[in-house]
Amino acid sequence: LSRDDFLALYAVNPVGPFQMIRACRPLLEAAGLASVVMTSSIAGVKGIGSSVAYAASKGALNTMTMSLARALAPKIRVNAICPGFIDTRWFTDKFGQEKTQSIRDSVI
């Protein structure tokens, strides 16, 4: 994993949402009560995922979400969802049928 790949994931996962909230903050505050929902990953909680950089960037997003929730409360509520395994073709394409079935079985 190159430095540029690592930084690219950080640019998308925590930095992108931060920049969006920063740009939208005046509109969110003007709405009275507003909510922001970050899309994170179980990888950011458990340190798993497709790469170390991915898991670390989602962990950073989770921590940033908590910080923003405190900083922007009570006018703007900030939360994150952290989905895990989603049974899609992507898993089968990436991990193969046997591994995908093993993941399905462990989730069930």
mmCIF file of the C-alpha atoms, coordinates in Angstrom:
data_MODEL
# 
_entry.id   MODEL 
# 
loop_
_atom_site.group_PDB 
_atom_site.id 
_atom_site.type_symbol 
_atom_site.label_atom_id 
_atom_site.label_alt_id 
_atom_site.label_comp_id 
_atom_site.label_asym_id 
_atom_site.label_entity_id 
_atom_site.label_seq_id 
_atom_site.pdbx_PDB_ins_code 
_atom_site.Cartn_x 
_atom_site.Cartn_y 
_atom_site.Cartn_z 
_atom_site.occupancy 
_atom_site.B_iso_or_equiv 
_atom_site.pdbx_formal_charge 
_atom_site.auth_seq_id 
_atom_site.auth_comp_id 
_atom_site.auth_asym_id 
_atom_site.auth_atom_id 
_atom_site.pdbx_PDB_model_num 
ATOM 1   C CA . LEU A 1 1   ? 0.000   0.000   0.000  1.00 0.00 ? 1   LEU A CA 1 
ATOM 2   C CA . SER A 1 2   ? 1.624   3.215   -1.101 1.00 0.00 ? 2   SER A CA 1 
ATOM 3   C CA . ARG A 1 3   ? 1.610   6.513   0.766  1.00 0.00 ? 3   ARG A CA 1 
ATOM 4   C CA . ASP A 1 4   ? -0.545  8.006   -1.992 1.00 0.00 ? 4   ASP A CA 1 
ATOM 5   C CA . ASP A 1 5   ? -3.099  5.177   -1.697 1.00 0.00 ? 5   ASP A CA 1 
ATOM 6   C CA . PHE A 1 6   ? -3.223  5.677   2.071  1.00 0.00 ? 6   PHE A CA 1 
ATOM 7   C CA . LEU A 1 7   ? -3.730  9.422   1.738  1.00 0.00 ? 7   LEU A CA 1 
ATOM 8   C CA . ALA A 1 8   ? -6.353  8.966   -0.985 1.00 0.00 ? 8   ALA A CA 1 
ATOM 9   C CA . LEU A 1 9   ? -8.509  6.899   1.376  1.00 0.00 ? 9   LEU A CA 1 
ATOM 10  C CA . TYR A 1 10  ? -8.183  9.569   4.058  1.00 0.00 ? 10  TYR A CA 1 
ATOM 11  C CA . ALA A 1 11  ? -9.120  12.250  1.538  1.00 0.00 ? 11  ALA A CA 1 
ATOM 12  C CA . VAL A 1 12  ? -12.369 10.409  0.804  1.00 0.00 ? 12  VAL A CA 1 
ATOM 13  C CA . ASN A 1 13  ? -13.377 8.898   4.154  1.00 0.00 ? 13  ASN A CA 1 
ATOM 14  C CA . PRO A 1 14  ? -12.791 11.478  6.925  1.00 0.00 ? 14  PRO A CA 1 
ATOM 15  C CA . VAL A 1 15  ? -11.692 14.610  5.042  1.00 0.00 ? 15  VAL A CA 1 
ATOM 16  C CA . GLY A 1 16  ? -14.523 14.610  2.475  1.00 0.00 ? 16  GLY A CA 1 
ATOM 17  C CA . PRO A 1 17  ? -17.318 14.453  5.066  1.00 0.00 ? 17  PRO A CA 1 
ATOM 18  C CA . PHE A 1 18  ? -15.581 17.099  7.187  1.00 0.00 ? 18  PHE A CA 1 
ATOM 19  C CA . GLN A 1 19  ? -15.362 19.468  4.233  1.00 0.00 ? 19  GLN A CA 1 
ATOM 20  C CA . MET A 1 20  ? -19.015 18.835  3.370  1.00 0.00 ? 20  MET A CA 1 
ATOM 21  C CA . ILE A 1 21  ? -20.196 19.579  6.908  1.00 0.00 ? 21  ILE A CA 1 
ATOM 22  C CA . ARG A 1 22  ? -18.027 22.671  7.035  1.00 0.00 ? 22  ARG A CA 1 
ATOM 23  C CA . ALA A 1 23  ? -19.534 23.930  3.781  1.00 0.00 ? 23  ALA A CA 1 
ATOM 24  C CA . CYS A 1 24  ? -23.120 23.087  4.818  1.00 0.00 ? 24  CYS A CA 1 
ATOM 25  C CA . ARG A 1 25  ? -22.939 24.175  8.443  1.00 0.00 ? 25  ARG A CA 1 
ATOM 26  C CA . PRO A 1 26  ? -24.656 27.551  7.965  1.00 0.00 ? 26  PRO A CA 1 
ATOM 27  C CA . LEU A 1 27  ? -27.571 25.895  6.163  1.00 0.00 ? 27  LEU A CA 1 
ATOM 28  C CA . LEU A 1 28  ? -27.787 23.093  8.702  1.00 0.00 ? 28  LEU A CA 1 
ATOM 29  C CA . GLU A 1 29  ? -27.856 25.573  11.595 1.00 0.00 ? 29  GLU A CA 1 
ATOM 30  C CA . ALA A 1 30  ? -30.448 27.729  9.837  1.00 0.00 ? 30  ALA A CA 1 
ATOM 31  C CA . ALA A 1 31  ? -32.734 24.694  9.557  1.00 0.00 ? 31  ALA A CA 1 
ATOM 32  C CA . GLY A 1 32  ? -33.167 24.714  13.325 1.00 0.00 ? 32  GLY A CA 1 
ATOM 33  C CA . LEU A 1 33  ? -32.644 21.038  14.007 1.00 0.00 ? 33  LEU A CA 1 
ATOM 34  C CA . ALA A 1 34  ? -30.580 19.089  11.495 1.00 0.00 ? 34  ALA A CA 1 
ATOM 35  C CA . SER A 1 35  ? -29.026 15.637  11.273 1.00 0.00 ? 35  SER A CA 1 
ATOM 36  C CA . VAL A 1 36  ? -25.927 14.367  9.518  1.00 0.00 ? 36  VAL A CA 1 
ATOM 37  C CA . VAL A 1 37  ? -25.416 10.636  9.017  1.00 0.00 ? 37  VAL A CA 1 
ATOM 38  C CA . MET A 1 38  ? -21.919 9.428   8.170  1.00 0.00 ? 38  MET A CA 1 
ATOM 39  C CA . THR A 1 39  ? -21.496 6.150   6.323  1.00 0.00 ? 39  THR A CA 1 
ATOM 40  C CA . SER A 1 40  ? -18.672 4.355   8.057  1.00 0.00 ? 40  SER A CA 1 
ATOM 41  C CA . SER A 1 41  ? -17.917 0.650   8.427  1.00 0.00 ? 41  SER A CA 1 
ATOM 42  C CA . ILE A 1 42  ? -17.480 -2.071  10.990 1.00 0.00 ? 42  ILE A CA 1 
ATOM 43  C CA . ALA A 1 43  ? -13.868 -1.978  9.749  1.00 0.00 ? 43  ALA A CA 1 
ATOM 44  C CA . GLY A 1 44  ? -13.422 1.296   11.624 1.00 0.00 ? 44  GLY A CA 1 
ATOM 45  C CA . VAL A 1 45  ? -14.588 -0.322  14.859 1.00 0.00 ? 45  VAL A CA 1 
ATOM 46  C CA . LYS A 1 46  ? -12.855 -3.704  14.611 1.00 0.00 ? 46  LYS A CA 1 
ATOM 47  C CA . GLY A 1 47  ? -9.773  -2.849  12.546 1.00 0.00 ? 47  GLY A CA 1 
ATOM 48  C CA . ILE A 1 48  ? -10.778 -5.195  9.730  1.00 0.00 ? 48  ILE A CA 1 
ATOM 49  C CA . GLY A 1 49  ? -11.514 -4.593  6.081  1.00 0.00 ? 49  GLY A CA 1 
ATOM 50  C CA . SER A 1 50  ? -9.987  -4.540  2.679  1.00 0.00 ? 50  SER A CA 1 
ATOM 51  C CA . SER A 1 51  ? -6.833  -2.732  3.832  1.00 0.00 ? 51  SER A CA 1 
ATOM 52  C CA . VAL A 1 52  ? -5.138  -1.194  6.851  1.00 0.00 ? 52  VAL A CA 1 
ATOM 53  C CA . ALA A 1 53  ? -5.660  2.279   5.405  1.00 0.00 ? 53  ALA A CA 1 
ATOM 54  C CA . TYR A 1 54  ? -9.381  1.642   4.860  1.00 0.00 ? 54  TYR A CA 1 
ATOM 55  C CA . ALA A 1 55  ? -9.908  0.479   8.445  1.00 0.00 ? 55  ALA A CA 1 
ATOM 56  C CA . ALA A 1 56  ? -7.839  3.370   9.820  1.00 0.00 ? 56  ALA A CA 1 
ATOM 57  C CA . SER A 1 57  ? -9.699  5.945   7.734  1.00 0.00 ? 57  SER A CA 1 
ATOM 58  C CA . LYS A 1 58  ? -13.083 4.611   8.874  1.00 0.00 ? 58  LYS A CA 1 
ATOM 59  C CA . GLY A 1 59  ? -11.822 4.669   12.477 1.00 0.00 ? 59  GLY A CA 1 
ATOM 60  C CA . ALA A 1 60  ? -10.875 8.302   11.950 1.00 0.00 ? 60  ALA A CA 1 
ATOM 61  C CA . LEU A 1 61  ? -14.354 8.966   10.546 1.00 0.00 ? 61  LEU A CA 1 
ATOM 62  C CA . ASN A 1 62  ? -15.935 7.396   13.643 1.00 0.00 ? 62  ASN A CA 1 
ATOM 63  C CA . THR A 1 63  ? -13.837 9.505   16.004 1.00 0.00 ? 63  THR A CA 1 
ATOM 64  C CA . MET A 1 64  ? -14.500 12.635  13.965 1.00 0.00 ? 64  MET A CA 1 
ATOM 65  C CA . THR A 1 65  ? -18.229 11.862  14.093 1.00 0.00 ? 65  THR A CA 1 
ATOM 66  C CA . MET A 1 66  ? -18.156 11.814  17.901 1.00 0.00 ? 66  MET A CA 1 
ATOM 67  C CA . SER A 1 67  ? -16.160 15.054  18.001 1.00 0.00 ? 67  SER A CA 1 
ATOM 68  C CA . LEU A 1 68  ? -18.492 16.801  15.568 1.00 0.00 ? 68  LEU A CA 1 
ATOM 69  C CA . ALA A 1 69  ? -21.539 15.555  17.475 1.00 0.00 ? 69  ALA A CA 1 
ATOM 70  C CA . ARG A 1 70  ? -20.222 17.282  20.585 1.00 0.00 ? 70  ARG A CA 1 
ATOM 71  C CA . ALA A 1 71  ? -19.037 20.419  18.796 1.00 0.00 ? 71  ALA A CA 1 
ATOM 72  C CA . LEU A 1 72  ? -22.193 21.006  16.755 1.00 0.00 ? 72  LEU A CA 1 
ATOM 73  C CA . ALA A 1 73  ? -24.807 20.003  19.346 1.00 0.00 ? 73  ALA A CA 1 
ATOM 74  C CA . PRO A 1 74  ? -27.565 20.818  19.995 1.00 0.00 ? 74  PRO A CA 1 
ATOM 75  C CA . LYS A 1 75  ? -28.454 22.367  16.608 1.00 0.00 ? 75  LYS A CA 1 
ATOM 76  C CA . ILE A 1 76  ? -26.844 19.682  14.450 1.00 0.00 ? 76  ILE A CA 1 
ATOM 77  C CA . ARG A 1 77  ? -26.974 16.016  15.360 1.00 0.00 ? 77  ARG A CA 1 
ATOM 78  C CA . VAL A 1 78  ? -24.118 13.934  13.911 1.00 0.00 ? 78  VAL A CA 1 
ATOM 79  C CA . ASN A 1 79  ? -24.143 10.114  13.842 1.00 0.00 ? 79  ASN A CA 1 
ATOM 80  C CA . ALA A 1 80  ? -22.539 7.295   11.883 1.00 0.00 ? 80  ALA A CA 1 
ATOM 81  C CA . ILE A 1 81  ? -23.733 3.942   10.684 1.00 0.00 ? 81  ILE A CA 1 
ATOM 82  C CA . CYS A 1 82  ? -21.182 1.141   10.612 1.00 0.00 ? 82  CYS A CA 1 
ATOM 83  C CA . PRO A 1 83  ? -22.452 -1.648  8.382  1.00 0.00 ? 83  PRO A CA 1 
ATOM 84  C CA . GLY A 1 84  ? -20.672 -4.943  8.287  1.00 0.00 ? 84  GLY A CA 1 
ATOM 85  C CA . PHE A 1 85  ? -21.115 -7.819  5.867  1.00 0.00 ? 85  PHE A CA 1 
ATOM 86  C CA . ILE A 1 86  ? -23.576 -7.071  3.090  1.00 0.00 ? 86  ILE A CA 1 
ATOM 87  C CA . ASP A 1 87  ? -24.309 -10.175 1.032  1.00 0.00 ? 87  ASP A CA 1 
ATOM 88  C CA . THR A 1 88  ? -23.635 -8.897  -2.474 1.00 0.00 ? 88  THR A CA 1 
ATOM 89  C CA . ARG A 1 89  ? -21.868 -10.175 -5.563 1.00 0.00 ? 89  ARG A CA 1 
ATOM 90  C CA . TRP A 1 90  ? -18.858 -8.055  -4.538 1.00 0.00 ? 90  TRP A CA 1 
ATOM 91  C CA . PHE A 1 91  ? -18.013 -10.463 -1.724 1.00 0.00 ? 91  PHE A CA 1 
ATOM 92  C CA . THR A 1 92  ? -18.278 -13.496 -3.947 1.00 0.00 ? 92  THR A CA 1 
ATOM 93  C CA . ASP A 1 93  ? -16.212 -11.832 -6.698 1.00 0.00 ? 93  ASP A CA 1 
ATOM 94  C CA . LYS A 1 94  ? -13.527 -10.790 -4.229 1.00 0.00 ? 94  LYS A CA 1 
ATOM 95  C CA . PHE A 1 95  ? -13.407 -13.761 -1.853 1.00 0.00 ? 95  PHE A CA 1 
ATOM 96  C CA . GLY A 1 96  ? -14.874 -16.641 -3.857 1.00 0.00 ? 96  GLY A CA 1 
ATOM 97  C CA . GLN A 1 97  ? -17.932 -18.740 -3.168 1.00 0.00 ? 97  GLN A CA 1 
ATOM 98  C CA . GLU A 1 98  ? -16.420 -20.807 -0.330 1.00 0.00 ? 98  GLU A CA 1 
ATOM 99  C CA . LYS A 1 99  ? -15.177 -17.821 1.701  1.00 0.00 ? 99  LYS A CA 1 
ATOM 100 C CA . THR A 1 100 ? -18.424 -15.910 1.070  1.00 0.00 ? 100 THR A CA 1 
ATOM 101 C CA . GLN A 1 101 ? -20.445 -18.874 2.341  1.00 0.00 ? 101 GLN A CA 1 
ATOM 102 C CA . SER A 1 102 ? -18.208 -19.050 5.415  1.00 0.00 ? 102 SER A CA 1 
ATOM 103 C CA . ILE A 1 103 ? -18.847 -15.353 6.095  1.00 0.00 ? 103 ILE A CA 1 
ATOM 104 C CA . ARG A 1 104 ? -22.608 -15.869 5.608  1.00 0.00 ? 104 ARG A CA 1 
ATOM 105 C CA . ASP A 1 105 ? -22.586 -18.778 8.038  1.00 0.00 ? 105 ASP A CA 1 
ATOM 106 C CA . SER A 1 106 ? -20.664 -16.813 10.692 1.00 0.00 ? 106 SER A CA 1 
ATOM 107 C CA . VAL A 1 107 ? -23.055 -13.852 10.401 1.00 0.00 ? 107 VAL A CA 1 
ATOM 108 C CA . ILE A 1 108 ? -26.103 -16.083 10.680 1.00 0.00 ? 108 ILE A CA 1 
# 
